[in-house]
Amino acid sequence: MLDIADELHRWCEQGRSFAVATVVAVGGSAPRQPGAALAVDADGTAVGSVSGGCVEGAVYDLCQEVLETGEPVLQRFGYSDDDAFVVGLTCGGVIDIFIQRVSGRPEFTAALAAAGAGAAAAVARIVEGPAELLGRGLLIRSDGSYDGTLGDPELDRTASGEAGALLEAGRTATAHIGADGSRCGEPLTLLVESSVPPPRMLVFGAIDFAAAVVRIGKFLGYRVTLCDARPVFATRARFPDADEVVVSWPHRYLESTEVDGRTVICVLTHDAKFDVPLLERALRMPLAFVGAMGSRRTHQSRLQRLRDIGLTELELARLRSPIGLDLGARTPEETALSIAAEIVADRRGGTGVPLTGAHTPIHHDAASPAGRVVPAA
């Protein structure tokens, strides 16, 4: 539900009663990922989506039922169901959706407010387990503190630890607590939704290709910074789509700015005096992606320069260069698309091969901590 936090927070402030349907788990070719949500208020107004249109009608009706009864529901939709064609999920996937009344719960209201303000926060809810525990939730903050309760202090500590790890990674996923640690004699399933500030994309080099990379970075949801040491080129007029335009030597800016494990770096300078000091530092940082533009000859020369200043082969193996997938790109826009495609493939564990004739999953992720069973503290 945190993916529609802005609107739901307004509903809370207006005192509206509403129920939220949230995707808990998906299998096969399902259109939306865990955390996607559809909310329905007492007047029948709806916001959000759980299936890209496949099962919206059936979920909308369930939200209205939950609003009336107050009882949470975990419902599975799938192609094998007798009513698959009726509800519209004919893509071969399976989707589990949890519906509960959210309004009036202070921990959820606080989570929506935090997410709407762009602060890092997570909400953990029991979506499978004893009926009396369904829908109980915690708000977890980035400093490890939490509000609310799942019904047991030790269970709260266990859940907050799991949620904190997912929040740090910026992930939404499920976690399972075994019967021996659930304090109720039954296994529990938690849905942990994380809301974090958008990841950063740092684009170095104020060249013609950079404007297109900035635009596609924004389209992918990054907070994009354009950096170049030359003030005549690094201007807001040339890069109006960037969140920030910085005039600084690239390596000095990288040393001074805040980055994390989700940060993407695109080095487009292909000038040794700029990119070698920058890459020396970037390849030793825990960043999500480091790519550099240039010909294969430039790449080989760059690698040797980086070896000469002490980078190891393991560190050099992190460098994506020449940056981008082989799309035959020529224009700045096509090149930006190839760069974006490599970033997405690296993030999601994709192969970059055409889906036609391939035997790889359509929807997959590089790594996921979801689904592990953890004991209570």
C-alpha positions as YAML, in Angstrom:
chain: A
units: angstrom
residues:
- id: 1
  name: MET
  ca: [0.00, 0.00, 0.00]
- id: 2
  name: LEU
  ca: [3.00, 2.29, 0.32]
- id: 3
  name: ASP
  ca: [3.14, 2.59, -3.48]
- id: 4
  name: ILE
  ca: [0.01, 4.78, -3.28]
- id: 5
  name: ALA
  ca: [0.94, 6.44, 0.02]
- id: 6
  name: ASP
  ca: [0.30, 10.01, -1.13]
- id: 7
  name: GLU
  ca: [-3.35, 9.43, -1.93]
- id: 8
  name: LEU
  ca: [-4.01, 7.17, 1.06]
- id: 9
  name: HIS
  ca: [-2.45, 9.67, 3.44]
- id: 10
  name: ARG
  ca: [-4.86, 12.30, 2.10]
- id: 11
  name: TRP
  ca: [-7.73, 9.86, 2.71]
- id: 12
  name: CYS
  ca: [-6.55, 9.41, 6.31]
- id: 13
  name: GLU
  ca: [-6.41, 13.17, 6.84]
- id: 14
  name: GLN
  ca: [-9.94, 13.47, 5.44]
- id: 15
  name: GLY
  ca: [-11.19, 10.77, 7.82]
- id: 16
  name: ARG
  ca: [-12.31, 8.46, 5.02]
- id: 17
  name: SER
  ca: [-12.91, 4.78, 5.73]
- id: 18
  name: PHE
  ca: [-11.14, 2.51, 3.25]
- id: 19
  name: ALA
  ca: [-9.78, -0.97, 2.62]
- id: 20
  name: VAL
  ca: [-6.54, -1.82, 0.84]
- id: 21
  name: ALA
  ca: [-5.82, -4.87, -1.31]
- id: 22
  name: THR
  ca: [-2.09, -5.58, -1.53]
- id: 23
  name: VAL
  ca: [-0.22, -8.08, -3.67]
- id: 24
  name: VAL
  ca: [1.53, -10.50, -1.30]
- id: 25
  name: ALA
  ca: [3.09, -12.99, -3.71]
- id: 26
  name: VAL
  ca: [3.14, -13.75, -7.40]
- id: 27
  name: GLY
  ca: [3.98, -16.78, -9.51]
- id: 28
  name: GLY
  ca: [4.47, -17.27, -13.20]
- id: 29
  name: SER
  ca: [3.63, -14.42, -15.56]
- id: 30
  name: ALA
  ca: [1.85, -12.12, -13.11]
- id: 31
  name: PRO
  ca: [1.69, -8.43, -14.08]
- id: 32
  name: ARG
  ca: [2.36, -6.70, -10.71]
- id: 33
  name: GLN
  ca: [4.88, -7.31, -7.96]
- id: 34
  name: PRO
  ca: [4.41, -7.67, -4.17]
- id: 35
  name: GLY
  ca: [3.43, -4.36, -2.61]
- id: 36
  name: ALA
  ca: [1.24, -3.20, -5.49]
- id: 37
  name: ALA
  ca: [-2.05, -2.02, -4.02]
- id: 38
  name: LEU
  ca: [-5.64, -1.10, -4.82]
- id: 39
  name: ALA
  ca: [-7.61, 0.94, -2.27]
- id: 40
  name: VAL
  ca: [-11.38, 1.42, -2.14]
- id: 41
  name: ASP
  ca: [-13.16, 3.85, 0.17]
- id: 42
  name: ALA
  ca: [-16.68, 3.70, 1.59]
- id: 43
  name: ASP
  ca: [-18.03, 5.77, -1.32]
- id: 44
  name: GLY
  ca: [-16.64, 3.33, -3.86]
- id: 45
  name: THR
  ca: [-13.74, 5.50, -5.01]
- id: 46
  name: ALA
  ca: [-10.74, 3.40, -6.08]
- id: 47
  name: VAL
  ca: [-7.06, 4.22, -6.49]
- id: 48
  name: GLY
  ca: [-4.12, 2.02, -7.48]
- id: 49
  name: SER
  ca: [-3.88, -1.35, -9.19]
- id: 50
  name: VAL
  ca: [-3.01, -4.93, -8.27]
- id: 51
  name: SER
  ca: [-2.99, -6.63, -11.65]
- id: 52
  name: GLY
  ca: [-2.81, -4.17, -14.51]
- id: 53
  name: GLY
  ca: [-6.53, -4.75, -15.07]
- id: 54
  name: CYS
  ca: [-6.67, -8.56, -14.86]
- id: 55
  name: VAL
  ca: [-8.52, -9.03, -11.57]
- id: 56
  name: GLU
  ca: [-9.40, -5.48, -10.60]
- id: 57
  name: GLY
  ca: [-13.16, -6.05, -10.63]
- id: 58
  name: ALA
  ca: [-13.07, -9.05, -8.29]
- id: 59
  name: VAL
  ca: [-10.62, -7.34, -5.94]
- id: 60
  name: TYR
  ca: [-12.74, -4.18, -5.90]
- id: 61
  name: ASP
  ca: [-15.73, -6.27, -4.72]
- id: 62
  name: LEU
  ca: [-13.61, -7.94, -2.03]
- id: 63
  name: CYS
  ca: [-12.50, -4.53, -0.75]
- id: 64
  name: GLN
  ca: [-16.12, -3.49, -0.37]
- id: 65
  name: GLU
  ca: [-16.91, -6.72, 1.51]
- id: 66
  name: VAL
  ca: [-13.97, -6.21, 3.87]
- id: 67
  name: LEU
  ca: [-15.08, -2.64, 4.51]
- id: 68
  name: GLU
  ca: [-18.46, -3.99, 5.62]
- id: 69
  name: THR
  ca: [-17.25, -6.96, 7.68]
- id: 70
  name: GLY
  ca: [-13.92, -5.64, 8.97]
- id: 71
  name: GLU
  ca: [-12.45, -9.13, 8.50]
- id: 72
  name: PRO
  ca: [-9.16, -9.38, 6.55]
- id: 73
  name: VAL
  ca: [-9.02, -11.78, 3.58]
- id: 74
  name: LEU
  ca: [-6.15, -13.51, 1.78]
- id: 75
  name: GLN
  ca: [-7.31, -14.49, -1.72]
- id: 76
  name: ARG
  ca: [-5.51, -16.32, -4.52]
- id: 77
  name: PHE
  ca: [-6.24, -15.77, -8.20]
- id: 78
  name: GLY
  ca: [-4.75, -17.96, -10.88]
- id: 79
  name: TYR
  ca: [-5.15, -19.40, -14.34]
- id: 80
  name: SER
  ca: [-6.05, -22.79, -12.88]
- id: 81
  name: ASP
  ca: [-9.04, -21.35, -11.01]
- id: 82
  name: ASP
  ca: [-12.49, -22.18, -12.35]
- id: 83
  name: ASP
  ca: [-13.24, -18.48, -12.65]
- id: 84
  name: ALA
  ca: [-9.91, -17.52, -14.28]
- id: 85
  name: PHE
  ca: [-11.62, -16.27, -17.41]
- id: 86
  name: VAL
  ca: [-14.27, -14.48, -15.39]
- id: 87
  name: VAL
  ca: [-11.81, -12.42, -13.35]
- id: 88
  name: GLY
  ca: [-9.49, -12.05, -16.31]
- id: 89
  name: LEU
  ca: [-6.18, -13.56, -15.06]
- id: 90
  name: THR
  ca: [-5.57, -15.60, -18.20]
- id: 91
  name: CYS
  ca: [-1.83, -14.87, -18.46]
- id: 92
  name: GLY
  ca: [-0.86, -18.12, -16.73]
- id: 93
  name: GLY
  ca: [0.21, -16.48, -13.48]
- id: 94
  name: VAL
  ca: [-0.85, -16.77, -9.87]
- id: 95
  name: ILE
  ca: [-1.35, -13.80, -7.57]
- id: 96
  name: ASP
  ca: [-2.04, -13.75, -3.81]
- id: 97
  name: ILE
  ca: [-3.80, -10.63, -2.54]
- id: 98
  name: PHE
  ca: [-4.38, -9.56, 1.06]
- id: 99
  name: ILE
  ca: [-7.30, -7.24, 1.75]
- id: 100
  name: GLN
  ca: [-7.86, -5.41, 5.03]
- id: 101
  name: ARG
  ca: [-9.39, -2.26, 6.43]
- id: 102
  name: VAL
  ca: [-6.52, 0.14, 7.02]
- id: 103
  name: SER
  ca: [-8.15, 3.42, 8.08]
- id: 104
  name: GLY
  ca: [-8.04, 4.24, 11.76]
- id: 105
  name: ARG
  ca: [-4.85, 2.28, 12.46]
- id: 106
  name: PRO
  ca: [-2.19, 4.71, 13.79]
- id: 107
  name: GLU
  ca: [0.79, 2.58, 12.74]
- id: 108
  name: PHE
  ca: [-0.49, 2.45, 9.17]
- id: 109
  name: THR
  ca: [-1.35, 6.15, 9.13]
- id: 110
  name: ALA
  ca: [2.18, 6.97, 10.30]
- id: 111
  name: ALA
  ca: [3.68, 4.67, 7.65]
- id: 112
  name: LEU
  ca: [1.65, 6.34, 4.92]
- id: 113
  name: ALA
  ca: [2.70, 9.78, 6.15]
- id: 114
  name: ALA
  ca: [6.38, 8.79, 6.19]
- id: 115
  name: ALA
  ca: [6.24, 7.22, 2.74]
- id: 116
  name: GLY
  ca: [4.34, 10.20, 1.34]
- id: 117
  name: ALA
  ca: [7.01, 12.53, 2.68]
- id: 118
  name: GLY
  ca: [9.78, 10.51, 1.04]
- id: 119
  name: ALA
  ca: [11.20, 9.18, 4.32]
- id: 120
  name: ALA
  ca: [12.53, 5.65, 4.64]
- id: 121
  name: ALA
  ca: [9.97, 3.44, 6.37]
- id: 122
  name: ALA
  ca: [8.58, -0.08, 6.24]
- id: 123
  name: VAL
  ca: [5.32, -1.65, 7.33]
- id: 124
  name: ALA
  ca: [5.16, -5.33, 8.30]
- id: 125
  name: ARG
  ca: [1.79, -7.09, 8.43]
- id: 126
  name: ILE
  ca: [0.71, -10.62, 9.26]
- id: 127
  name: VAL
  ca: [-1.00, -11.85, 6.10]
- id: 128
  name: GLU
  ca: [-1.15, -15.56, 6.86]
- id: 129
  name: GLY
  ca: [-1.64, -17.19, 10.25]
- id: 130
  name: PRO
  ca: [-4.30, -17.38, 12.98]
- id: 131
  name: ALA
  ca: [-7.41, -15.33, 12.19]
- id: 132
  name: GLU
  ca: [-7.03, -13.20, 15.32]
- id: 133
  name: LEU
  ca: [-3.56, -12.04, 14.18]
- id: 134
  name: LEU
  ca: [-4.31, -11.29, 10.53]
- id: 135
  name: GLY
  ca: [-3.65, -7.69, 9.57]
- id: 136
  name: ARG
  ca: [-1.70, -6.78, 12.69]
- id: 137
  name: GLY
  ca: [1.16, -4.51, 11.74]
- id: 138
  name: LEU
  ca: [4.31, -2.66, 12.66]
- id: 139
  name: LEU
  ca: [5.80, 0.56, 11.36]
- id: 140
  name: ILE
  ca: [9.59, 0.20, 11.17]
- id: 141
  name: ARG
  ca: [11.90, 3.20, 10.77]
- id: 142
  name: SER
  ca: [15.42, 3.29, 9.35]
- id: 143
  name: ASP
  ca: [16.91, 3.73, 12.85]
- id: 144
  name: GLY
  ca: [15.40, 0.39, 13.92]
- id: 145
  name: SER
  ca: [12.62, 1.81, 16.08]
- id: 146
  name: TYR
  ca: [9.04, 0.66, 15.51]
- id: 147
  name: ASP
  ca: [5.44, 1.35, 16.46]
- id: 148
  name: GLY
  ca: [2.49, -1.02, 16.74]
- id: 149
  name: THR
  ca: [2.50, -4.68, 17.73]
- id: 150
  name: LEU
  ca: [1.95, -8.12, 16.27]
- id: 151
  name: GLY
  ca: [0.72, -9.37, 19.64]
- id: 152
  name: ASP
  ca: [3.99, -10.43, 21.29]
- id: 153
  name: PRO
  ca: [7.12, -8.40, 22.19]
- id: 154
  name: GLU
  ca: [9.56, -11.07, 21.00]
- id: 155
  name: LEU
  ca: [7.65, -11.51, 17.76]
- id: 156
  name: ASP
  ca: [7.75, -7.73, 17.31]
- id: 157
  name: ARG
  ca: [11.53, -7.74, 17.68]
- id: 158
  name: THR
  ca: [11.91, -10.58, 15.20]
- id: 159
  name: ALA
  ca: [9.60, -8.94, 12.68]
- id: 160
  name: SER
  ca: [11.27, -5.54, 13.06]
- id: 161
  name: GLY
  ca: [14.67, -7.14, 12.43]
- id: 162
  name: GLU
  ca: [13.42, -8.81, 9.24]
- id: 163
  name: ALA
  ca: [11.70, -5.64, 8.11]
- id: 164
  name: GLY
  ca: [14.77, -3.54, 8.90]
- id: 165
  name: ALA
  ca: [16.94, -5.71, 6.65]
- id: 166
  name: LEU
  ca: [14.47, -5.39, 3.80]
- id: 167
  name: LEU
  ca: [14.11, -1.65, 4.39]
- id: 168
  name: GLU
  ca: [17.88, -1.20, 4.22]
- id: 169
  name: ALA
  ca: [17.86, -2.97, 0.84]
- id: 170
  name: GLY
  ca: [14.80, -1.02, -0.32]
- id: 171
  name: ARG
  ca: [12.87, -4.23, -0.94]
- id: 172
  name: THR
  ca: [9.30, -5.42, -0.50]
- id: 173
  name: ALA
  ca: [8.96, -9.14, 0.20]
- id: 174
  name: THR
  ca: [7.49, -11.79, 2.47]
- id: 175
  name: ALA
  ca: [9.16, -13.43, 5.46]
- id: 176
  name: HIS
  ca: [8.03, -16.62, 7.17]
- id: 177
  name: ILE
  ca: [8.27, -17.30, 10.87]
- id: 178
  name: GLY
  ca: [8.18, -20.96, 11.85]
- id: 179
  name: ALA
  ca: [5.65, -22.47, 14.24]
- id: 180
  name: ASP
  ca: [8.32, -22.98, 16.89]
- id: 181
  name: GLY
  ca: [8.98, -19.26, 17.02]
- id: 182
  name: SER
  ca: [5.61, -17.70, 16.31]
- id: 183
  name: ARG
  ca: [4.39, -17.75, 19.92]
- id: 184
  name: CYS
  ca: [1.02, -19.01, 18.73]
- id: 185
  name: GLY
  ca: [1.99, -22.52, 17.68]
- id: 186
  name: GLU
  ca: [1.38, -21.80, 13.98]
- id: 187
  name: PRO
  ca: [3.66, -20.48, 11.23]
- id: 188
  name: LEU
  ca: [3.17, -16.86, 10.24]
- id: 189
  name: THR
  ca: [3.72, -15.06, 6.97]
- id: 190
  name: LEU
  ca: [4.67, -11.39, 7.07]
- id: 191
  name: LEU
  ca: [4.40, -8.98, 4.18]
- id: 192
  name: VAL
  ca: [7.05, -6.29, 4.53]
- id: 193
  name: GLU
  ca: [6.57, -3.22, 2.36]
- id: 194
  name: SER
  ca: [9.49, -0.83, 2.11]
- id: 195
  name: SER
  ca: [9.35, 2.78, 1.02]
- id: 196
  name: VAL
  ca: [12.68, 4.49, 0.46]
- id: 197
  name: PRO
  ca: [13.81, 7.64, -1.34]
- id: 198
  name: PRO
  ca: [14.41, 7.01, -5.05]
- id: 199
  name: PRO
  ca: [17.81, 5.55, -5.94]
- id: 200
  name: ARG
  ca: [20.42, 7.87, -7.40]
- id: 201
  name: MET
  ca: [21.88, 7.93, -10.89]
- id: 202
  name: LEU
  ca: [25.08, 9.96, -11.28]
- id: 203
  name: VAL
  ca: [25.86, 10.89, -14.87]
- id: 204
  name: PHE
  ca: [29.38, 12.21, -15.40]
- id: 205
  name: GLY
  ca: [30.19, 14.10, -18.57]
- id: 206
  name: ALA
  ca: [28.10, 16.93, -20.04]
- id: 207
  name: ILE
  ca: [28.10, 15.58, -23.58]
- id: 208
  name: ASP
  ca: [25.22, 15.26, -26.05]
- id: 209
  name: PHE
  ca: [24.54, 11.65, -25.03]
- id: 210
  name: ALA
  ca: [24.22, 12.67, -21.37]
- id: 211
  name: ALA
  ca: [20.96, 14.59, -21.88]
- id: 212
  name: ALA
  ca: [19.28, 11.44, -23.20]
- id: 213
  name: VAL
  ca: [20.72, 9.33, -20.36]
- id: 214
  name: VAL
  ca: [19.40, 11.86, -17.83]
- id: 215
  name: ARG
  ca: [15.91, 11.69, -19.37]
- id: 216
  name: ILE
  ca: [15.74, 7.91, -19.35]
- id: 217
  name: GLY
  ca: [17.15, 7.79, -15.83]
- id: 218
  name: LYS
  ca: [14.27, 9.99, -14.68]
- id: 219
  name: PHE
  ca: [11.83, 7.76, -16.57]
- id: 220
  name: LEU
  ca: [13.17, 4.74, -14.65]
- id: 221
  name: GLY
  ca: [12.58, 6.49, -11.33]
- id: 222
  name: TYR
  ca: [16.10, 7.59, -10.41]
- id: 223
  name: ARG
  ca: [17.07, 10.89, -8.85]
- id: 224
  name: VAL
  ca: [19.54, 12.00, -11.49]
- id: 225
  name: THR
  ca: [22.59, 14.21, -11.01]
- id: 226
  name: LEU
  ca: [24.66, 15.50, -13.96]
- id: 227
  name: CYS
  ca: [28.26, 16.35, -13.05]
- id: 228
  name: ASP
  ca: [31.05, 17.88, -15.14]
- id: 229
  name: ALA
  ca: [34.07, 19.98, -14.30]
- id: 230
  name: ARG
  ca: [33.43, 22.38, -17.21]
- id: 231
  name: PRO
  ca: [30.95, 25.12, -16.24]
- id: 232
  name: VAL
  ca: [30.31, 26.14, -19.84]
- id: 233
  name: PHE
  ca: [28.81, 22.70, -20.55]
- id: 234
  name: ALA
  ca: [27.29, 21.70, -17.20]
- id: 235
  name: THR
  ca: [24.31, 24.05, -17.22]
- id: 236
  name: ARG
  ca: [20.65, 23.77, -16.29]
- id: 237
  name: ALA
  ca: [19.72, 24.99, -19.77]
- id: 238
  name: ARG
  ca: [21.43, 21.99, -21.37]
- id: 239
  name: PHE
  ca: [20.12, 19.46, -18.82]
- id: 240
  name: PRO
  ca: [16.67, 20.65, -17.72]
- id: 241
  name: ASP
  ca: [15.53, 17.15, -16.77]
- id: 242
  name: ALA
  ca: [18.28, 16.57, -14.20]
- id: 243
  name: ASP
  ca: [17.42, 16.88, -10.52]
- id: 244
  name: GLU
  ca: [20.84, 18.46, -9.98]
- id: 245
  name: VAL
  ca: [23.52, 19.89, -12.24]
- id: 246
  name: VAL
  ca: [26.90, 20.03, -10.49]
- id: 247
  name: VAL
  ca: [30.08, 21.74, -11.64]
- id: 248
  name: SER
  ca: [32.93, 19.82, -10.03]
- id: 249
  name: TRP
  ca: [35.71, 17.41, -10.81]
- id: 250
  name: PRO
  ca: [33.89, 14.06, -11.00]
- id: 251
  name: HIS
  ca: [36.03, 12.18, -8.47]
- id: 252
  name: ARG
  ca: [35.76, 15.02, -5.96]
- id: 253
  name: TYR
  ca: [32.00, 15.14, -6.26]
- id: 254
  name: LEU
  ca: [31.74, 11.36, -5.84]
- id: 255
  name: GLU
  ca: [33.82, 11.56, -2.67]
- id: 256
  name: SER
  ca: [31.61, 14.29, -1.21]
- id: 257
  name: THR
  ca: [28.11, 13.10, -2.10]
- id: 258
  name: GLU
  ca: [25.93, 10.43, -0.52]
- id: 259
  name: VAL
  ca: [25.72, 7.10, -2.34]
- id: 260
  name: ASP
  ca: [24.53, 3.62, -1.40]
- id: 261
  name: GLY
  ca: [24.09, 0.11, -2.73]
- id: 262
  name: ARG
  ca: [21.33, 1.24, -5.13]
- id: 263
  name: THR
  ca: [23.34, 4.02, -6.76]
- id: 264
  name: VAL
  ca: [24.06, 3.81, -10.49]
- id: 265
  name: ILE
  ca: [27.02, 5.57, -12.09]
- id: 266
  name: CYS
  ca: [27.31, 6.30, -15.82]
- id: 267
  name: VAL
  ca: [30.71, 7.69, -16.86]
- id: 268
  name: LEU
  ca: [30.35, 9.34, -20.26]
- id: 269
  name: THR
  ca: [33.47, 11.52, -20.22]
- id: 270
  name: HIS
  ca: [35.81, 9.05, -21.98]
- id: 271
  name: ASP
  ca: [38.66, 11.37, -21.03]
- id: 272
  name: ALA
  ca: [41.38, 9.79, -18.89]
- id: 273
  name: LYS
  ca: [41.97, 12.85, -16.74]
- id: 274
  name: PHE
  ca: [38.33, 12.72, -15.65]
- id: 275
  name: ASP
  ca: [37.31, 9.08, -15.72]
- id: 276
  name: VAL
  ca: [40.39, 7.32, -14.30]
- id: 277
  name: PRO
  ca: [40.35, 9.14, -10.91]
- id: 278
  name: LEU
  ca: [36.56, 8.77, -10.85]
- id: 279
  name: LEU
  ca: [36.55, 5.04, -11.63]
- id: 280
  name: GLU
  ca: [39.37, 4.40, -9.17]
- id: 281
  name: ARG
  ca: [37.02, 5.52, -6.41]
- id: 282
  name: ALA
  ca: [33.74, 4.23, -7.84]
- id: 283
  name: LEU
  ca: [34.98, 0.67, -8.30]
- id: 284
  name: ARG
  ca: [35.94, 0.53, -4.63]
- id: 285
  name: MET
  ca: [32.51, 1.65, -3.44]
- id: 286
  name: PRO
  ca: [29.51, -0.65, -2.79]
- id: 287
  name: LEU
  ca: [27.49, 0.73, -5.73]
- id: 288
  name: ALA
  ca: [24.82, -1.06, -7.75]
- id: 289
  name: PHE
  ca: [26.28, -0.36, -11.19]
- id: 290
  name: VAL
  ca: [29.36, 1.33, -12.61]
- id: 291
  name: GLY
  ca: [29.50, 1.77, -16.38]
- id: 292
  name: ALA
  ca: [31.76, 3.79, -18.67]
- id: 293
  name: MET
  ca: [31.40, 4.88, -22.28]
- id: 294
  name: GLY
  ca: [34.14, 4.52, -24.86]
- id: 295
  name: SER
  ca: [35.45, 2.37, -27.68]
- id: 296
  name: ARG
  ca: [36.98, -1.01, -27.00]
- id: 297
  name: ARG
  ca: [40.42, 0.52, -27.51]
- id: 298
  name: THR
  ca: [39.57, 3.23, -24.98]
- id: 299
  name: HIS
  ca: [38.34, 0.55, -22.61]
- id: 300
  name: GLN
  ca: [41.57, -1.44, -22.81]
- id: 301
  name: SER
  ca: [43.65, 1.71, -22.27]
- id: 302
  name: ARG
  ca: [41.44, 2.67, -19.33]
- id: 303
  name: LEU
  ca: [41.81, -0.78, -17.75]
- id: 304
  name: GLN
  ca: [45.59, -0.58, -17.97]
- id: 305
  name: ARG
  ca: [45.62, 2.87, -16.38]
- id: 306
  name: LEU
  ca: [43.44, 1.56, -13.55]
- id: 307
  name: ARG
  ca: [45.73, -1.45, -13.06]
- id: 308
  name: ASP
  ca: [48.72, 0.86, -12.94]
- id: 309
  name: ILE
  ca: [47.22, 2.78, -10.01]
- id: 310
  name: GLY
  ca: [46.51, -0.39, -8.06]
- id: 311
  name: LEU
  ca: [43.02, -1.66, -8.84]
- id: 312
  name: THR
  ca: [42.64, -5.43, -8.61]
- id: 313
  name: GLU
  ca: [41.15, -7.68, -11.27]
- id: 314
  name: LEU
  ca: [38.19, -8.30, -8.97]
- id: 315
  name: GLU
  ca: [37.55, -4.57, -8.73]
- id: 316
  name: LEU
  ca: [37.97, -4.12, -12.48]
- id: 317
  name: ALA
  ca: [35.47, -6.92, -13.14]
- id: 318
  name: ARG
  ca: [32.74, -4.66, -11.73]
- id: 319
  name: LEU
  ca: [33.20, -2.15, -14.56]
- id: 320
  name: ARG
  ca: [30.60, -2.31, -17.35]
- id: 321
  name: SER
  ca: [32.46, -0.98, -20.37]
- id: 322
  name: PRO
  ca: [31.72, -0.26, -23.11]
- id: 323
  name: ILE
  ca: [28.49, 0.62, -21.35]
- id: 324
  name: GLY
  ca: [25.14, -0.60, -22.73]
- id: 325
  name: LEU
  ca: [23.65, -3.66, -24.42]
- id: 326
  name: ASP
  ca: [24.25, -4.38, -28.08]
- id: 327
  name: LEU
  ca: [21.20, -2.80, -29.73]
- id: 328
  name: GLY
  ca: [23.05, -1.35, -32.69]
- id: 329
  name: ALA
  ca: [22.44, 2.08, -31.15]
- id: 330
  name: ARG
  ca: [23.71, 5.20, -32.93]
- id: 331
  name: THR
  ca: [21.73, 8.22, -31.78]
- id: 332
  name: PRO
  ca: [21.94, 9.63, -28.24]
- id: 333
  name: GLU
  ca: [18.42, 8.36, -27.52]
- id: 334
  name: GLU
  ca: [19.20, 4.86, -28.81]
- id: 335
  name: THR
  ca: [22.44, 4.82, -26.82]
- id: 336
  name: ALA
  ca: [20.61, 5.92, -23.68]
- id: 337
  name: LEU
  ca: [18.12, 3.10, -24.24]
- id: 338
  name: SER
  ca: [20.95, 0.56, -24.51]
- id: 339
  name: ILE
  ca: [22.49, 1.88, -21.28]
- id: 340
  name: ALA
  ca: [19.15, 1.75, -19.48]
- id: 341
  name: ALA
  ca: [18.57, -1.79, -20.75]
- id: 342
  name: GLU
  ca: [21.87, -2.94, -19.25]
- id: 343
  name: ILE
  ca: [21.11, -1.26, -15.93]
- id: 344
  name: VAL
  ca: [17.69, -2.95, -15.73]
- id: 345
  name: ALA
  ca: [19.11, -6.33, -16.78]
- id: 346
  name: ASP
  ca: [21.81, -6.09, -14.15]
- id: 347
  name: ARG
  ca: [19.32, -5.05, -11.47]
- id: 348
  name: ARG
  ca: [16.76, -7.74, -12.29]
- id: 349
  name: GLY
  ca: [19.07, -10.57, -13.32]
- id: 350
  name: GLY
  ca: [18.05, -10.45, -16.97]
- id: 351
  name: THR
  ca: [20.07, -11.93, -19.81]
- id: 352
  name: GLY
  ca: [19.51, -9.26, -22.44]
- id: 353
  name: VAL
  ca: [18.54, -11.86, -25.05]
- id: 354
  name: PRO
  ca: [15.29, -11.57, -27.05]
- id: 355
  name: LEU
  ca: [12.30, -13.16, -25.31]
- id: 356
  name: THR
  ca: [11.17, -14.65, -28.63]
- id: 357
  name: GLY
  ca: [12.31, -18.25, -28.65]
- id: 358
  name: ALA
  ca: [14.01, -17.95, -25.26]
- id: 359
  name: HIS
  ca: [13.33, -20.32, -22.37]
- id: 360
  name: THR
  ca: [14.08, -17.81, -19.62]
- id: 361
  name: PRO
  ca: [11.49, -16.34, -17.21]
- id: 362
  name: ILE
  ca: [9.79, -13.14, -18.36]
- id: 363
  name: HIS
  ca: [9.66, -11.74, -14.81]
- id: 364
  name: HIS
  ca: [12.58, -12.50, -12.51]
- id: 365
  name: ASP
  ca: [14.84, -10.80, -10.03]
- id: 366
  name: ALA
  ca: [18.57, -10.96, -9.48]
- id: 367
  name: ALA
  ca: [18.31, -11.85, -5.80]
- id: 368
  name: SER
  ca: [15.58, -11.91, -3.23]
- id: 369
  name: PRO
  ca: [15.65, -12.54, 0.51]
- id: 370
  name: ALA
  ca: [11.97, -13.40, 0.42]
- id: 371
  name: GLY
  ca: [10.58, -16.68, 1.55]
- id: 372
  name: ARG
  ca: [13.14, -17.68, 4.19]
- id: 373
  name: VAL
  ca: [11.97, -19.03, 7.53]
- id: 374
  name: VAL
  ca: [13.31, -17.23, 10.58]
- id: 375
  name: PRO
  ca: [12.98, -18.04, 14.27]
- id: 376
  name: ALA
  ca: [11.61, -15.54, 16.75]
- id: 377
  name: ALA
  ca: [14.14, -13.68, 18.89]
...
